[in-house]
């Protein structure tokens, strides 16, 4: 099993500390892993990017996103932190989009989902159908909404069509001349555990499966989710990052 995993702790800048872990595998069918992950607890940034394009090098697109965001450093203000992430993603988007036009080989792009931690908050930013989940006191919540034709049909109340629809992505980095990231801000609570994942995971695991695994320590949760995915069809790449936030005894909000 090909893996890319880490387990680190950080969080001295805030009243919260965190531990994180990541794994990415090609799955049971595909030979190339077009997913890329960034597990950067020193800066409070975590990213899953799911490349698209096949022979047009979706793995190059996802890797470009991760390499660009690996240079992000915490800013004085949370707004600066988020702005830098968005600016860097837009630069990658422009490079990929212009490259697709000049190469004439078709779309080369990637979904993206980012978790960024600062002060007592976490921000989710995304484009596409990679997701962020949060487990809080045993309750699992999906923090992102897919940018897909399937999600649009559900929003319109067209359940019959949605049941038969393929999950065509409606937004991605590199797909259009400009890209916007949706944004969700949430206040952290002691014991919160977040999951970032590509669609290869939630096509294999139910919400109940995810919640059960996510209750474990980050490294154990990642390993258990990947192992269960590989016991299924697992026709797609699968990537996961888990991040657990804890408030040290005696810590206060700043």
C-alpha positions in Angstrom: 0.0 0.0 0.0 1.5 3.3 -1.1 1.1 5.9 1.6 2.2 9.4 2.5 1.7 10.0 6.2 2.6 12.3 9.0 1.8 12.9 12.6 2.7 16.2 14.2 1.7 18.5 16.9 1.7 22.3 17.1 -0.5 25.2 18.0 1.6 27.4 20.3 0.3 30.5 18.7 -3.2 30.0 20.0 -5.1 28.8 23.0 -5.6 25.5 21.1 -3.1 22.8 20.3 -3.5 20.3 17.5 -2.2 16.9 16.3 -2.7 15.9 12.6 -2.0 12.9 10.4 -2.4 12.2 6.7 -2.5 9.3 4.2 -3.0 9.1 0.5 -3.2 5.9 -1.7 -4.0 5.2 -5.4 -6.7 2.7 -4.5 -7.4 -0.7 -6.0 -7.8 0.2 -9.7 -5.8 3.3 -10.7 -2.1 3.1 -11.2 -1.4 6.8 -10.7 -2.4 8.8 -7.6 -3.7 12.2 -8.8 -4.4 13.3 -5.2 -2.0 15.5 -3.2 -2.1 16.3 0.5 -0.4 19.0 2.6 -0.1 18.4 6.4 1.5 21.6 7.7 0.7 21.9 11.4 3.5 24.4 12.0 1.5 26.9 10.0 -2.0 25.6 10.8 -2.7 24.7 7.2 -4.0 21.4 5.8 -4.9 20.7 2.2 -6.4 17.9 0.1 -6.3 18.4 -3.7 -7.8 15.8 -6.1 -6.4 16.3 -9.6 -8.4 15.9 -12.8 -7.3 15.4 -16.3 -5.9 11.9 -16.6 -3.4 12.0 -19.4 -3.4 15.8 -19.0 -1.7 15.3 -15.7 -4.2 15.9 -12.9 -1.4 14.8 -10.5 0.6 17.8 -11.7 -2.3 20.1 -11.0 -2.9 18.8 -7.4 0.9 18.9 -6.7 1.2 22.4 -7.9 -1.5 23.5 -5.4 0.1 21.7 -2.5 3.6 23.1 -3.3 2.3 26.6 -3.6 0.3 26.5 -0.3 3.2 24.9 1.5 4.8 28.3 1.5 1.9 29.9 3.4 2.9 31.3 6.8 0.6 32.7 9.5 -0.1 36.4 9.3 -0.8 39.1 11.9 -4.5 39.1 11.1 -6.7 36.1 10.2 -8.0 38.0 7.1 -4.4 38.3 5.8 -3.9 34.6 6.4 -7.0 33.6 4.4 -6.3 36.2 1.7 -2.8 34.8 1.1 -4.3 31.3 0.7 -6.9 32.6 -1.8 -4.3 34.6 -3.7 -2.0 31.6 -4.1 -4.8 29.4 -5.3 -5.8 32.0 -7.9 -2.3 32.2 -9.2 -2.2 28.4 -9.6 -5.6 28.5 -11.3 -4.4 31.1 -13.8 -1.3 29.0 -14.5 -3.3 25.8 -15.1 -6.0 27.5 -17.1 -3.6 29.3 -19.4 -1.5 26.1 -19.7 -4.6 24.2 -20.9 -5.3 26.8 -23.6 -1.8 26.9 -24.9 -1.1 23.1 -24.7 -4.4 22.3 -26.5 -4.7 19.1 -24.5 -7.9 19.9 -22.6 -8.6 20.6 -19.0 -5.9 20.0 -16.3 -7.3 21.0 -12.9 -8.0 19.9 -9.4 -10.5 20.2 -6.6 -9.2 21.7 -3.4 -10.2 21.8 0.3 -8.3 23.7 2.9 -8.5 23.9 6.7 -6.7 26.9 8.2 -6.4 27.4 12.0 -5.9 30.7 13.8 -6.8 32.0 17.2 -9.9 30.1 18.4 -11.2 29.5 14.9 -10.8 27.3 11.9 -11.7 28.3 8.3 -12.7 25.9 5.5 -12.1 26.9 1.9 -12.9 24.8 -1.1 -13.7 24.4 -4.7 -15.1 21.0 -6.0 -16.2 17.9 -4.2 -13.4 17.2 -1.8 -14.8 17.7 1.7 -14.3 18.7 5.3 -16.1 17.0 8.1 -16.1 17.8 11.8 -16.8 15.4 14.7 -17.9 17.3 17.8 -19.1 15.4 20.9 -20.0 12.4 18.8 -21.9 14.4 16.1 -20.6 14.4 12.5 -21.2 17.5 10.4 -20.2 18.1 6.8 -18.7 21.6 6.8 -18.5 21.9 3.0 -21.0 21.7 0.1 -20.0 20.0 -3.1 -19.6 22.0 -6.3 -21.2 19.4 -8.5 -24.2 18.9 -10.8 -25.5 16.3 -8.3 -25.6 18.8 -5.5 -27.3 21.4 -7.7 -30.1 18.9 -8.5 -30.5 18.2 -4.8 -30.7 21.9 -4.0 -33.4 22.3 -6.7 -35.4 19.5 -5.2 -35.0 17.2 -8.3 -34.2 14.1 -6.3 -35.2 11.7 -9.1 -32.7 13.2 -11.5 -30.1 13.4 -8.7 -30.3 9.7 -8.0 -29.3 8.9 -11.6 -26.8 11.8 -12.0 -23.1 11.4 -12.3 -21.2 13.7 -10.0 -19.9 16.2 -12.6 -17.8 18.9 -10.9 -19.0 22.5 -11.5 -16.0 24.3 -9.9 -12.3 23.4 -9.8 -8.9 25.1 -9.8 -7.8 25.4 -13.4 -11.3 24.9 -14.8 -12.1 28.5 -15.7 -10.2 31.8 -16.1 -10.8 32.7 -12.5 -11.8 30.6 -9.5 -13.6 31.5 -6.2 -13.3 29.5 -3.1 -16.3 29.0 -0.8 -15.6 29.9 2.8 -16.9 28.6 6.2 -15.7 29.9 9.5 -16.3 28.0 12.7 -15.3 28.6 16.4 -13.3 25.7 17.8 -14.3 23.6 20.8 -12.1 21.4 22.9 -11.9 17.9 21.3 -13.0 18.9 17.8 -11.7 16.5 15.2 -11.7 17.5 11.5 -11.4 15.3 8.4 -10.3 16.5 5.0 -10.8 14.0 2.2 -11.1 13.4 -1.5 -14.3 11.9 -2.9 -12.7 8.5 -3.1 -13.2 8.2 0.7 -16.8 9.1 1.1 -17.8 6.9 -1.9 -16.5 3.9 0.1 -17.5 4.9 3.7 -20.8 5.9 5.2 -21.2 8.9 7.5 -21.5 6.3 10.4 -18.2 4.7 9.3 -16.5 8.1 9.2 -17.8 9.2 12.6 -16.7 5.9 14.2 -13.2 6.1 12.8 -12.8 9.9 13.4 -13.3 9.3 17.2 -9.9 7.7 17.3 -6.5 9.6 17.5 -5.6 11.2 14.2 -3.1 8.6 13.0 -5.3 5.7 13.9 -8.3 7.3 12.3 -6.4 7.8 9.0 -5.2 4.3 8.9 -8.6 2.8 9.7 -10.4 4.8 7.0 -7.9 3.9 4.4 -7.9 0.2 5.3 -11.7 0.1 5.1 -11.7 1.9 1.7 -9.3 -0.6 0.3 -11.5 -3.5 1.4 -14.2 -2.1 -0.9 -14.1 -1.5 -4.7 -11.9 1.6 -4.2 -11.8 2.5 -7.9 -10.5 6.0 -7.1 -7.6 7.5 -5.3 -8.2 8.1 -1.6 -6.7 10.8 0.6 -7.4 11.7 4.2 -6.1 14.2 6.7 -7.3 14.3 10.3 -6.7 17.1 12.7 -7.7 17.1 16.4 -7.9 20.3 18.4 -7.4 20.4 22.2 -7.4 23.3 24.7 -4.6 23.0 27.2 -5.6 23.1 30.9 -5.7 26.7 32.1 -5.7 28.2 28.5 -7.9 31.2 27.9 -9.2 33.0 24.9 -7.1 35.9 23.6 
